[in-house]
Amino acid sequence: MAGWTHVFSIAVLCFLGARVLCAPPEPDDSENEVQCKQTCPGCCPMGAPGMPGRNGVPGQNGYPGSNGFDGTGGIRGTRGVRGVDGIRGQKGEPGASAPDLVASQNIKHCVWDRISDDRDSGTIKICRFHKRQMNTTMHVTWNGSLRVLSTAECCKRWYFMFNGRECLTPVPIDGLTFTNGAESVNIHRVSTIEGLCENIPQGPVDVAFSVEDCRGYSGGDAYTGWNSVSRIIVEELPSTAEEEIE
């Protein structure tokens, strides 16, 4: 009896094992959800939330936007407090040496009282000067009375000469007096004639003040230095002056 019971138990186990092995697979949750929605819309239970997805690929940069409108001007701020004085700087380097001013101090003043020279042509007075440098300019000045008298139109010219020659660079230094022939008009006027002359050699220079007829005129009675002091001033200057000749 016990042997039959054992055999029967083995048979039951084999039968159950065969059913398990031969049973069709159960549908997964997604298939059950589809079947549920098809058979009973609205009554299917919602499954658990899924896992969060991964971040997507970053998109490309957008195009730059246009410039905005200018803002209105702000209110002017109040003036700030004056800052403290800075630290005094160090003493600077010595500057370059000044130009040689010896020539500009080379001045001679020749003066005569009432020379009353009535010659109509030739040298009236000479002021002897010693020029110290070659590349300097001479500045000459005459100050004294001049007059011309005639019964007809005439003109007299007073001018400077340097060692017997008139100035060539840049131009002669002269002045003139003209009369229309009124012999009764005998006026002696104090006049000043001055100018610059270049290219005068270094060394002794005879600065002469002379008189002659103007170009295109002849005759007449010239008079120089009547009843007054006459002077010639000679000065040596650095060659820095600019001349404009038209």
C-alpha positions in Angstrom: 0.0 0.0 0.0 2.8 2.4 0.9 4.4 1.6 -2.5 1.3 2.7 -4.4 1.1 5.9 -2.5 4.6 6.8 -3.4 4.0 6.1 -7.1 0.9 8.2 -7.0 2.8 11.2 -5.5 5.4 11.0 -8.2 2.8 11.0 -10.9 1.1 14.1 -9.5 4.4 16.0 -9.4 5.2 15.1 -13.0 1.7 16.3 -14.1 2.1 19.7 -12.4 5.6 20.2 -13.7 4.4 19.5 -17.2 1.6 22.2 -16.9 4.1 24.7 -15.7 6.5 24.1 -18.6 3.8 24.1 -21.2 1.9 27.1 -19.9 2.0 30.2 -22.3 3.9 33.3 -21.1 2.0 35.9 -19.2 1.6 39.3 -21.0 3.8 42.2 -19.7 2.4 45.4 -18.2 2.3 47.3 -21.5 0.3 44.6 -23.2 -2.1 44.3 -20.3 -2.5 48.1 -20.4 -3.3 48.0 -24.1 -5.8 45.1 -23.7 -7.4 46.9 -20.7 -7.8 50.2 -22.7 -9.4 48.2 -25.5 -11.8 46.3 -23.4 -12.6 49.0 -20.7 -11.5 52.6 -21.5 -11.2 54.8 -18.4 -11.1 51.9 -15.9 -7.5 50.8 -16.2 -5.2 51.6 -13.3 -2.2 53.9 -14.0 1.2 52.4 -13.7 4.0 53.7 -11.6 5.9 56.8 -13.1 8.9 55.9 -15.3 12.5 56.9 -14.6 13.4 60.5 -15.7 14.9 60.6 -19.2 18.4 61.8 -19.9 19.1 65.5 -21.0 19.0 66.1 -24.7 21.8 67.5 -26.8 22.3 71.4 -26.3 20.8 73.5 -29.1 22.8 76.0 -31.2 23.2 79.6 -30.1 20.6 82.0 -31.4 21.3 85.1 -33.6 22.5 88.2 -31.8 19.6 90.6 -31.1 19.6 94.2 -32.4 21.0 97.1 -30.2 18.6 98.7 -27.9 17.6 102.3 -27.8 20.0 104.8 -26.1 19.0 105.6 -22.6 18.2 109.2 -21.6 21.0 111.2 -20.0 21.4 110.9 -16.3 21.3 113.7 -13.9 24.6 115.5 -13.5 26.3 114.4 -10.3 27.5 116.7 -7.6 31.1 118.0 -7.7 33.4 115.7 -5.8 35.5 116.7 -2.8 38.9 118.1 -3.8 41.6 115.5 -3.4 44.6 115.9 -1.2 47.8 117.4 -2.7 50.1 114.9 -4.2 53.6 114.2 -3.1 56.1 116.7 -4.4 58.1 115.3 -7.3 61.8 114.9 -7.5 64.0 117.7 -8.9 64.3 117.4 -12.7 67.5 117.2 -14.7 69.3 120.4 -15.6 68.0 121.9 -18.9 70.0 122.4 -22.0 72.3 125.4 -22.1 70.8 128.6 -23.4 72.0 129.9 -26.8 75.1 132.1 -26.9 73.7 135.6 -26.2 77.1 137.4 -26.3 76.4 138.6 -29.8 73.0 140.1 -28.8 74.9 142.2 -26.1 77.3 143.6 -28.7 75.8 147.1 -29.1 77.4 150.4 -30.0 75.8 153.9 -29.8 77.3 156.7 -31.8 75.8 160.2 -31.1 76.4 163.7 -32.4 75.0 167.0 -31.3 73.9 169.5 -34.0 76.0 168.1 -36.9 74.1 170.5 -39.2 75.4 168.8 -42.4 74.1 170.5 -45.6 75.8 168.2 -48.2 73.5 166.9 -50.9 75.4 163.7 -51.5 78.0 161.6 -49.8 78.7 160.1 -46.4 77.4 162.2 -43.4 78.7 160.1 -40.4 80.4 156.8 -39.7 80.0 154.6 -36.6 82.8 152.1 -36.3 81.8 148.7 -35.0 83.5 145.4 -34.3 81.4 142.3 -35.3 82.3 139.4 -33.1 80.8 136.4 -35.1 80.3 135.5 -38.7 76.9 133.9 -38.6 75.1 136.9 -37.0 72.8 139.7 -38.2 73.5 143.4 -37.9 70.7 145.8 -36.7 71.2 149.4 -37.5 69.2 152.5 -36.6 69.4 156.2 -37.5 67.5 158.8 -35.5 67.8 162.5 -36.4 66.4 165.4 -38.4 66.2 165.4 -42.2 65.1 168.0 -44.7 65.0 168.6 -48.5 64.3 172.1 -50.1 63.9 172.9 -53.8 62.1 175.2 -56.2 61.0 172.1 -58.2 60.0 168.6 -57.3 63.0 166.7 -55.9 63.7 163.7 -53.7 66.7 162.8 -51.4 67.5 159.4 -50.2 69.4 158.6 -46.9 70.8 155.1 -46.6 73.3 152.9 -44.7 76.5 151.4 -46.0 78.7 148.7 -44.5 82.4 148.9 -45.3 81.6 151.1 -48.3 78.8 148.9 -49.7 75.0 148.9 -49.3 73.3 146.0 -47.7 72.4 143.2 -50.2 70.9 140.6 -47.9 68.1 140.9 -47.7 67.7 144.5 -49.1 69.2 148.0 -48.8 68.3 150.0 -45.6 67.1 153.5 -46.6 64.5 156.2 -46.3 63.7 159.3 -48.3 62.2 162.8 -48.2 60.3 164.4 -51.1 59.2 167.9 -51.8 56.9 169.3 -54.5 58.9 172.5 -55.1 57.5 174.8 -52.4 60.8 176.6 -51.5 59.1 178.5 -48.7 58.4 175.2 -46.9 61.6 174.6 -44.9 60.6 171.9 -42.4 63.2 169.8 -40.6 61.6 166.6 -39.3 63.1 164.0 -37.0 63.1 160.7 -38.8 64.1 157.1 -37.9 65.6 154.7 -40.5 66.4 151.1 -39.4 66.8 147.6 -40.7 68.6 144.3 -40.6 71.5 143.2 -42.7 73.1 139.7 -43.0 76.2 138.2 -44.4 78.5 141.0 -43.0 82.0 139.5 -42.3 83.3 139.2 -38.8 85.7 141.9 -37.7 85.7 145.7 -38.1 82.7 147.2 -39.8 82.4 150.9 -40.8 78.6 151.7 -40.6 78.1 154.8 -42.7 75.0 157.0 -43.0 74.9 158.7 -46.5 72.7 160.8 -48.7 72.0 160.9 -52.5 69.3 161.7 -55.1 66.4 159.3 -55.3 66.1 157.3 -58.5 64.5 159.5 -61.2 65.2 162.8 -59.5 68.1 165.3 -59.3 68.9 168.5 -57.5 67.5 169.9 -54.3 69.0 171.0 -51.1 69.4 168.3 -48.4 70.1 169.0 -44.8 70.9 166.5 -42.0 71.0 167.0 -38.2 69.8 170.6 -37.8 69.8 172.0 -34.3 69.3 168.5 -32.6 71.0 165.4 -31.5 71.6 162.7 -34.1 72.5 159.0 -33.4 73.4 155.7 -35.0 72.8 152.5 -33.0 74.5 149.3 -34.2 73.7 145.9 -32.7 74.8 142.3 -33.4 72.0 139.8 -33.2 71.8 136.0 -33.5 70.6 134.9 -37.0 67.1 133.9 -35.9 65.0 136.6 -37.6 62.7 135.7 -40.5 62.4 138.1 -43.5 59.5 138.2 -46.0 60.3 140.1 -49.1 57.6 140.9 -51.7 
